[in-house]
Every structure is written in structure tokens, then in C-alpha cells.
Amino acid sequence: MINTLERIGRFTSSQIWKLTTQNAKKDNFGAPALTYIGEKKAERSLGRSIDLGKGNQSTVWGNVMEYYCDKYHLDLSYFFQSKETNVHPKFKFWSGSPDFVTNHSTGDIKSFEPKRFYELTMWLIKLNDGLVTLDEFKKDEKEVYWQVVSNCILLGKSKGEIISYTPSEKQLYEIRSEIEETNILEKLGIEPWQGRYIVEKPIYELPYIPEGIEFPNFVKFEFEIPKEDIEFLTHCVTSAELLLNN
């Protein structure tokens, strides 16, 4: 069974926020957590993932934009490892794949469609300016926050980093040209047919910031992981494992 758990049925950082949900009485897991635990139990019973891995446009877009965010905005202190799976050193049923690591932090790049890009970017701007608290952000952006916290726990990093990125109009034209003229999609592990829409769709149907607009297309926020959140999430994950086994 241990060998099977090394491959499938783990609780992962990308969905870990579900395990932080509670019921109305605040004395047990909430519906999202119970559903997620049930899915992990099904995977272990079947000996395989229940997700067939059919990449949608949002997933492909995120993978491509991670590369271009690095190309246009990040320095050599960022090491990308989103294709690598990190397993908790003690709890083998807990894993995650952060987009990047630095010497002191780990984090994720979010390249959402315009509405969500705006919402997350505004949060990060306000956090950087001290206009909102980390607790306020945590309540509204559970999925983003707990994913980063989870990956920090897995890698033993004290700081997390969240990046919100969408290409500028100029960048998007350059990206489309590179996709059309090179084999960059294959290098990124994306089938050409999956990423062709980035070239073939009218540009106004893709996420980007038009020229002449001052709203930033790249914002990042770094934060110290609160000790109480490390303890809380660890409790949630280990409790979920106990429930799954029972």
C-alpha cells in the first residue's frame, strides 16, 4: 500500500484548501473536504487517478504564461520546478508541485482570465501597500493562500510568494510569434494542438493588458508563513488521512 501511496491518492497542495473547510458547527470537516477525501479514497481503491488529465485551455494558458512570466519579469534567483512532485518528509500522503523556489521561499504564478486576474492583483497590491491584512486575504483567496502554505511546509520554506501575471499587449504578440515560429510548446511539454488557440484566436479573446493602460500586468507578494497556519494545515491533512483510513 505504501508504494501505491507514493504514486496516487495523495492530498495535493493545489486542492489542499478544501481540507480547511468546516461544517456549520465548526466541529468537523465541511462538504468540500469530505468530497475531496472521498475522491482520494476512490483513487487508492482503484490504484489510479480518477482525473483523466484532459488539459483545458486555462491549464495550458497557465503553463505557457509561467514560462513567459519568468522570461519577462523574474531573475536568476527563481528556480522553476512545477513538473516535480514534492512529498512531505513525514506524511507520504501529502504532496505538491510549486511553480518555483528561491533560496528562502517557494510560490506560485497565477495567470488567470481578466476578472480573476484583476481580483487577485488588487489583493496583492493592497497587501504590498499595507491596506489589507494577510488574514483578510486568506479568507477571500483560500485556494491561492493554502496552496502556497502547503508547498512551503513540504519544502521547509519560511516564506511564501504569490505572483499574478498576465501578458501586456506587446508581450502577447511576441508570445504568439514565438509559438508560431518555434517549437516552444513542445519544450514546455504541451501538445501543439492544445496551445494553437493562443495563436489562432483573435487577440481580444485572450487575456492581456492593452497598450497605454497603467494597470500592472505583473505583481508579486512575499509573506512569512504564520506558525499557527502551519500547525492548522498539518492538523487538517493528518485528520483527513485518519478519516480516509477509517
Solvent accessible surface area in square Angstrom, and as a share of the most:
residue,aa,sasa,rsa
1,M,143,0.64
2,I,112,0.57
3,N,116,0.60
4,T,29,0.17
5,L,16,0.08
6,E,65,0.29
7,R,161,0.59
8,I,26,0.13
9,G,2,0.02
10,R,28,0.10
11,F,0,0.00
12,T,43,0.25
13,S,2,0.01
14,S,49,0.32
15,Q,61,0.27
16,I,0,0.00
17,W,56,0.19
18,K,45,0.19
19,L,1,0.01
20,T,17,0.10
21,T,22,0.13
22,Q,90,0.40
23,N,48,0.25
24,A,105,0.81
25,K,167,0.71
26,K,140,0.59
27,D,100,0.52
28,N,91,0.47
29,F,27,0.11
30,G,3,0.03
31,A,75,0.58
32,P,53,0.33
33,A,0,0.00
34,L,88,0.44
35,T,82,0.48
36,Y,6,0.02
37,I,9,0.05
38,G,39,0.37
39,E,61,0.27
40,K,20,0.08
41,K,101,0.43
42,A,39,0.30
43,E,13,0.06
44,R,18,0.06
45,S,89,0.57
46,L,117,0.58
47,G,38,0.37
48,R,120,0.44
49,S,40,0.26
50,I,77,0.39
51,D,99,0.51
52,L,120,0.60
53,G,60,0.57
54,K,167,0.71
55,G,35,0.34
56,N,89,0.46
57,Q,87,0.39
58,S,68,0.44
59,T,69,0.40
60,V,7,0.04
61,W,10,0.03
62,G,25,0.24
63,N,54,0.28
64,V,0,0.00
65,M,0,0.00
66,E,22,0.10
67,Y,71,0.27
68,Y,1,0.00
69,C,0,0.00
70,D,44,0.23
71,K,108,0.46
72,Y,62,0.24
73,H,63,0.28
74,L,24,0.12
75,D,89,0.46
76,L,169,0.84
77,S,54,0.35
78,Y,24,0.09
79,F,115,0.48
80,F,67,0.28
81,Q,29,0.13
82,S,33,0.21
83,K,153,0.65
84,E,97,0.44
85,T,79,0.46
86,N,25,0.13
87,V,41,0.23
88,H,19,0.09
89,P,98,0.62
90,K,150,0.64
91,F,39,0.16
92,K,79,0.33
93,F,27,0.11
94,W,0,0.00
95,S,2,0.02
96,G,4,0.04
97,S,43,0.28
98,P,0,0.00
99,D,17,0.09
100,F,0,0.00
101,V,24,0.14
102,T,10,0.06
103,N,136,0.70
104,H,87,0.39
105,S,0,0.00
106,T,0,0.00
107,G,0,0.00
108,D,4,0.02
109,I,15,0.08
110,K,30,0.13
111,S,13,0.08
112,F,53,0.22
113,E,109,0.49
114,P,83,0.52
115,K,151,0.64
116,R,81,0.30
117,F,7,0.03
118,Y,116,0.44
119,E,56,0.25
120,L,0,0.00
121,T,0,0.00
122,M,52,0.23
123,W,48,0.17
124,L,0,0.00
125,I,44,0.22
126,K,76,0.32
127,L,16,0.08
128,N,80,0.41
129,D,93,0.48
130,G,63,0.60
131,L,126,0.63
132,V,30,0.17
133,T,76,0.44
134,L,37,0.19
135,D,82,0.42
136,E,80,0.36
137,F,0,0.00
138,K,35,0.15
139,K,148,0.63
140,D,93,0.48
141,E,10,0.04
142,K,87,0.37
143,E,87,0.39
144,V,3,0.01
145,Y,0,0.00
146,W,11,0.04
147,Q,18,0.08
148,V,0,0.00
149,V,0,0.00
150,S,0,0.00
151,N,0,0.00
152,C,1,0.01
153,I,25,0.13
154,L,12,0.06
155,L,54,0.27
156,G,67,0.65
157,K,46,0.19
158,S,63,0.40
159,K,66,0.28
160,G,0,0.00
161,E,5,0.02
162,I,0,0.00
163,I,0,0.00
164,S,0,0.00
165,Y,0,0.00
166,T,3,0.02
167,P,0,0.00
168,S,25,0.16
169,E,41,0.18
170,K,132,0.56
171,Q,23,0.10
172,L,0,0.00
173,Y,111,0.42
174,E,72,0.32
175,I,0,0.00
176,R,42,0.15
177,S,52,0.34
178,E,40,0.18
179,I,8,0.04
180,E,105,0.47
181,E,139,0.62
182,T,74,0.43
183,N,76,0.39
184,I,11,0.06
185,L,8,0.04
186,E,92,0.41
187,K,151,0.64
188,L,33,0.17
189,G,65,0.63
190,I,9,0.05
191,E,95,0.42
192,P,53,0.33
193,W,182,0.64
194,Q,43,0.19
195,G,0,0.00
196,R,78,0.29
197,Y,25,0.09
198,I,0,0.00
199,V,17,0.10
200,E,117,0.52
201,K,63,0.27
202,P,56,0.35
203,I,29,0.15
204,Y,162,0.61
205,E,91,0.41
206,L,10,0.05
207,P,14,0.09
208,Y,48,0.18
209,I,24,0.12
210,P,59,0.37
211,E,103,0.46
212,G,79,0.76
213,I,98,0.50
214,E,172,0.77
215,F,53,0.22
216,P,52,0.32
217,N,23,0.12
218,F,41,0.17
219,V,16,0.09
220,K,85,0.36
221,F,25,0.11
222,E,70,0.31
223,F,12,0.05
224,E,101,0.45
225,I,11,0.06
226,P,32,0.20
227,K,146,0.62
228,E,114,0.51
229,D,9,0.05
230,I,62,0.32
231,E,96,0.43
232,F,71,0.30
233,L,0,0.00
234,T,34,0.20
235,H,119,0.53
236,C,9,0.05
237,V,0,0.00
238,T,33,0.19
239,S,29,0.19
240,A,0,0.00
241,E,15,0.07
242,L,117,0.58
243,L,79,0.40
244,L,12,0.06
245,N,98,0.50
246,N,148,0.76
